Amino acid sequence: MVGSDGFAKGMDGAQAPGEAAQALTAILQTHYLRYLIIVSWALGLIATVGLAHGLLWFVATLAAGALRGEVEKRVSQSAGAGWGLVFPAVATATTAVWAVAPLLAWFSPSLFGRELAIALLISGYVLVFAQLRNSPRQAILISSPYGAAAAIIGASLIGDPVFWPFVALAPFTAASLFVLVTMTMLREERIRAFQEHQAHLIEELEAARDKADAANEAKSNFLGVISHELRTPMNGVLGAAQLLSATRLEGAQREYLAIIRNSGDNLLSLLNDILDMTKIEAGRMNFETVDINLEDLHRRIIGPFEAQAEAKGLDFVTAFEGDIPAVVRGDPLRVCQVVQNLLSNAVKFTDQGAVRFVTRGRRVSERRVTFEFAVIDSGAGISQADMEQLFQPFTQLDASSTRRFGGTGLGLTISRRLANIMGGDISVTSSPGEGSTFTFVVEGEVVAWRAAEAATPAEGDVVMSDGMEVLVVEDHPVNRMILEAWMASTGRRSSIAENGQEAVDAARDQRFDLIVMDVNMPVMDGLAATRLIREGGGANAETPIVVLSASARNEDHEAGLAAGADAYLNKPIDFRSLSALMAHAKGGRTALRRLMDQEAEAA
C-alpha cells in the first residue's frame, strides 16, 4: 500500500517504461515506511482484539509486504515487459490483507473496536489515494478491499440505528479524498509547469551562449583578417623606414624618419593590444616557463623608459628591497608586458617630479618568492570615483588623454588579466595631486638565490655576407622590394616568386639554402606551396622554410608548422629576428626547429 506511486500512469498507458522504472526505484527507496505502518496498526489491534489475533494479522501482513516488495523489485527492472498488470493485482491482494484489520476491530468485543475500525478504514483509503494521487482509477482498484470491508460492516448494521451515520461517512471520506487528490495534482501541475518553464529558460540560455560563442569566434576571425590587412602594409612602412635609416640622411630627413618609425611602432602596439585582449577572452594566451635572470629582466624592463623620462625632465629611480633571488622561473615576456605598461603610463602621465620603480622580494620558502613590482609617480593622481573604471576595457579616465597621448584604453585591462592568469594581481593607491602607486604582485619559483658566474657572451645576431641563396615568396610588391633590398644589403642572393605556384616551380628547378614563404597569396597560398615542396621530393624537400604571417594568432603559426615549415615570423618583419633565423638555417631544418622550440618552450 505505501510506496505504490509511479504505476499510476501505467494502467492508463500514459507512462513510459523508463518512467515506471524510475517510479518503482523511488518506491523501493521508501518501502520501509510500509513496515512502520504495519507495526503501528498491529499495536492498535493487539490492544483491541487481543494478542493472538493481532500477532496473526501482523505476521500475515508482513508476509504480504515481503511478497509485494519482491514483485516491486522485479517490476522496476521490467516495467515495459508485461509487468504492468501484475503490480496492480499484487497490490490489490496485499491490500486485502490490510483490510482484515478494520474487520477484526469492528467485530471484536472491545468497546473501542468500532472506533478503531472506522479510523483504520479511513486511514487505509488516505494512504492508497495519497500514494496513487496521479491515477484515481488505479487507487479505486487497489483500495477496493477496504470498500469490501466497509460493505461487510455496513451489512452488519442493517436495522441498527448506527447504520445511517455509518453510511454518511462515505461522502465525507470521498470528499476528503477528492480534495487530497485535487490539491496534490494541482501542486504537481504547478511544479511541472515550473520545470517546463525552467527547461525553456535553459534552452534559451544555451542558445544565447551558442550565439555568444559564435560571435566571439567571428570576432576572433575578423581580428585575424584585420591583423593581416594591417600588418601587410605596416611591413612596407616599417621595413622601408629601417632600410632608409641605413642611408645618408640630413637632419630634417632623420627627424621625419623618426616620426614615421615611432608612429608605426605605436600603431603596431595598438594592434597588439587588441589581439592580446582577444586571446585572453578566448583563453588562447600562451605563457612560457623559462629561467629568468633578475638583473637581465630589470634591464629589459627599464631600458625604454630611462631615456623617455630624461627627455621629459623627470627623475627615473630604481631600487631593490628585501630578498631578491638571482634566477627564477616564469614568463619574462608577460612580466615585462605588465610592468612596462605601468611604467609607460607613469612616464606618460607625469609632467614633473620623478618616477620610481621598486622591486621587492619576500621569501616564502626556499623554492618560492613573492615579488612586488611597484611603480610610483608624482603625477596628477586619480580620484576615488575614477578608480572604479580604471581597469575597464576601452576606457580612459580623461577623454582628452586619448587625443593627447593616444592608446586604446586596454593597457591596464590586459595587464591585470595577465597578472591574474599568472596567479597575481595589480593594486593601486592614489590621491589627486599626490601621484599614484601601482603594485604588481606575483609569486615565482626560485631557481637560484645567488648569481652564477657570467656565461660567455652569445654570438651576434647579425650574420653578414654569407652568400646564402634565398627564395623570397611574397605577393605584395612593396614587401618583395624591401626583402630583396635587405637580402642584397647583407650579401645574400635572392630569387623572387609572387605566389605559391611560382615558388613550387622555382623550387623544382633550383636549389636554395632558405625559403621565406608568405602565407596569404593568390593562385596558391603559402601553406599549400610548403606542403607541395615537402612532398615533391625535389632538391628543396629538406630546405629550411620560414613562413611570414601577417596574423599574430598562435593557431596560424601552428598551421604553418603543421604544413612543413620550420619557423615563422610575424609582419611587420623584425630584420634582426630574420637575420638570427637565417644564421641558424645554415645548420639545416633541425637547427632552425631547435631554435624555435627553445623560444617557444611552454609550461
C-alpha positions, -999 to +999 in steps of 0.1 A: +000+000+000+027+025+010+051+031-019+026+024-047+032+057-066+046+056-100+024+029-117-005+052-118+001+061-154+010+025-162-026+013-162-037+043-184-009+036-208+005+070-205+037+063-186+068+053-205+086+021-193+116+042-182+094+065-161+078+035-145+111+020-136+122+053-121+090+055-100+095+020-087+131+028-078+117+056-056+092+031-041+120+007-032+139+035-015+109+042+009+093+008+012+105+005+049+077+030+057+053+002+049+066-018+078+064+012+102+027+015+094+022-023+098+037-021+133+015+008+143-017-009+131-006-041+148-002-023+181-037-009+178-052-043+170-033-061+199-047-036+223-082-040+209-087-076+197-061-094+218-025-106+213-033-137+193-054-121+166-032-091+165+000-111+160-016-133+134-026-102+114+009-088+119+026-119+105+002-123+076+007-086+066+045-088+069+045-118+046+022-100+021+045-070+023+076-091+016+059-107-014+049-073-027+085-059-022+099-088-043+074-081-070+083-044-070+119-052-074+112-073-105+088-049-120+112-020-115+136-038-139+109-049-164+083-022-164+079-024-201+080-062-205+045-073-194+046-065-157+021-036-160-009-056-148+009-078-124+017-050-100-019-037-095-031-073-090-004-080-063-010-046-047-048-053-045-042-087-030-018-074-003-043-045+005-069-072+011-047-085+040-046-050+054-084-047+051-088-076+075-076-052+103-107-030+104-130-061+103-111-076+132-115-044+152-152-039+143-163-074+153-142-076+185-160-073+218-138-043+228-156-011+235-131+008+213-133-017+184-158+002+162-140+035+165-106+018+157-122+001+126-135+034+112-101+050+118-083+021+101-107+023+071-103+060+065-065+059+071-063+030+046-081+049+019-059+080+026-027+060+023-037+045-010-050+077-026-021+097-013+003+073-029-017+069-062-027+105-065-019+106-102-042+078-111-076+078-092-088+048-112-059+027-101-064+040-065-100+029-066-090-006-078-062-011-052-084+003-024-114-020-033-106-044-004-114-015+020-146-010+002-154-046+006-146-044+043-169-013+046-197-031+028-194-060+052-195-037+082-225-018+066-244-051+061-239-060+097-255-027+107-288-031+087-316-023+111-292-008+136-296+029+144-259+034+137-264+022+100-272+056+085-244+075+104-220+049+092-232+053+056-229+091+060-191+086+065-188+075+028-194+110+012-174+126+039-144+103+032-149+106-006-149+144-004-117+144+017-100+120-007-112+142-037-097+173-020-064+154-013-060+142-048-071+175-064-047+196-043-019+172-049-024+172-087-027+210-088+006+213-069+023+188-091+009+206-122+024+238-109+057+220-103+056+205-138+048+239-154+077+255-134+100+227-146+089+232-182+095+269-179+129+262-164+138+239-192+127+265-217+149+291-200+178+267-200+173+262-238+172+299-243+204+304-222+221+276-241+210+292-274+223+326-262+256+310-251+260+294-285+253+327-302+278+344-279+304+318-287+298+321-324+300+359-322+332+356-302+347+332-328+336+355-356+352+384-338+385+365-334+384+355-371+377+392-380+406+404-360+428+378-376+418+392-410+423+428-398+457+418-384+467+405-418+454+436-436+471+460-412+504+442-408+510+437-445+511+475-453+529+482-420+556+458-431+562+480-460+562+512-439+584+500-411+607+479-434+612+508-457+620+530-427+646+505-415+662+505-449+661+543-452+677+547-418+708+529-432+713+556-459+728+590-456+701+615-445+700+651-435+689+662-400+654+671-411+650+638-430+661+618-400+636+637-379+608+628-403+620+592-404+619+590-367+583+602-368+574+575-393+590+548-372+575+560-339+541+563-355+544+528-370+555+513-337+526+530-319+502+516-344+517+481-341+514+484-303+477+493-305+471+463-328+490+440-304+468+453-275+436+444-293+450+409-303+461+402-267+427+411-254+411+388-279+435+359-269+427+364-232+390+363-238+393+332-260+416+315-234+444+312-260+471+333-243+502+312-241+527+315-213+563+303-212+581+290-182+619+297-186+647+306-163+648+344-158+679+363-146+666+391-124+693+416-135+686+409-171+649+412-166+654+445-147+675+460-176+650+447-201+621+464-182+636+498-176+655+501-208+629+521-229+619+544-200+651+560-187+655+580-219+618+589-221+619+602-185+651+621-191+635+637-223+606+649-201+629+662-174+618+636-149+640+617-124+639+580-130+649+560-099+651+522-095+657+502-063+657+466-049+643+458-015+640+425+005+651+390-006+658+391-043+668+358-059+692+357-088+672+334-111+635+325-111+612+305-134+584+323-152+574+341-184+597+371-188+577+384-218+545+387-199+561+401-167+578+427-189+545+434-206+527+441-173+554+462-157+563+481-188+527+491-192+527+505-157+560+523-163+547+536-196+516+551-180+537+566-152+561+584-176+533+594-199+511+610-173+537+626-151+548+661-162+572+669-134+589+652-105+600+616-105+591+581-114+603+553-091+604+516-099+609+494-068+614+456-069+606+440-036+611+403-028+597+383+001+610+348+007+580+324+011+601+292+012+635+280-001+618+275-035+592+303-036+594+340-036+567+368-038+576+398-059+561+433-057+569+455-086+559+490-075+557+519-099+554+552-081+549+585-099+544+622-089+516+628-115+482+642-111+468+612-092+434+595-095+402+603-076+383+575-058+354+578-082+377+572-112+393+541-096+362+521-104+367+524-142+405+523-141+407+487-153+377+487-176+385+479-213+385+507-238+383+533-210+405+563-203+398+585-173+402+617-193+388+617-228+413+643-238+442+619-230+433+598-260+438+628-283+469+639-264+487+605-258+468+580-280+460+545-269+431+521-268+425+522-230+433+484-230+467+485-214+457+483-177+429+458-185+453+434-203+479+439-175+455+430-147+442+399-166+477+388-174+486+392-137+455+372-127+464+344-151+499+343-136+483+340-101+490+376-091+471+409-092+476+446-096+466+471-070+466+509-070+467+536-043+464+573-054+453+607-043+445+637-066+476+659-067+498+635-049+506+609-075+499+572-078+514+539-069+507+508-090+518+475-075+520+442-094+523+412-071+532+378-084+548+346-069+576+328-086+597+296-084+633+302-073+660+286-093+690+302-076+692+328-048+728+338-058+741+345-093+763+320-111+794+331-130+787+351-161+784+329-192+803+336-224+786+363-244+763+350-271+772+353-307+760+384-325+725+383-340+735+396-375+755+375-398+768+394-429+779+383-463+774+345-460+763+342-497+731+322-490+707+316-518+672+326-506+638+322-524+615+350-513+578+342-519+557+374-514+527+387-534+529+423-521+553+443-544+564+467-516+573+438-493+591+420-521+612+451-528+621+456-491+630+419-486+651+419-518+669+451-508+676+438-473+689+405-487+712+424-510+725+447-482+736+416-462+753+398-491+726+372-498+713+364-532+676+362-535+651+349-561+615+362-562+582+344-566+549+362-565+527+333-554+528+297-542+527+282-576+557+302-588+575+291-556+568+254-563+581+258-599+612+277-587+619+251-560+617+223-586+644+239-608+669+254-584+684+245-550+681+271-523+696+275-488+664+290-474+628+297-485+609+327-470+572+320-477+543+344-472+511+326-461+482+345-478+488+348-516+467+345-547+468+315-571+482+292-543+487+301-507+520+296-488+508+266-468+497+246-499+530+255-516+550+244-485+533+210-485+539+205-522+576+214-518+580+189-489+560+162-506+576+167-540+609+151-531+629+175-552+660+195-545+643+216-518+624+189-499+646+194-469+654+231-474+645+252-443+613+272-448+603+303-428+566+313-431+557+350-429+523+355-412+505+388-411+483+373-384+498+370-350+475+343-338+491+311-324+467+289-344+481+304-376+516+298-366+508+262-357+491+257-391+523+269-408+545+244-388+520+216-395+523+223-432+560+216-431+576+250-422+604+251-397+599+287-383+576+316-385+579+354-384+551+380-378+547+410-400+560+437-398+593+418-401+619+424-375+651+421-396+672+412-365+649+382-359+651+372-396+689+375-395+690+352-365+668+326-382+690+328-413+721+322-393+706+291-378+691+280-412+727+272-423+726+243-399+695+229-417+659+223-406+669+206-373+689+237-361+660+260-371+634+240-353+656+237-322+658+275-321+620+278-324+615+251-297+638+269-273+620+302-278+585+286-276+591+262-246+558+263-227+549+253-192 
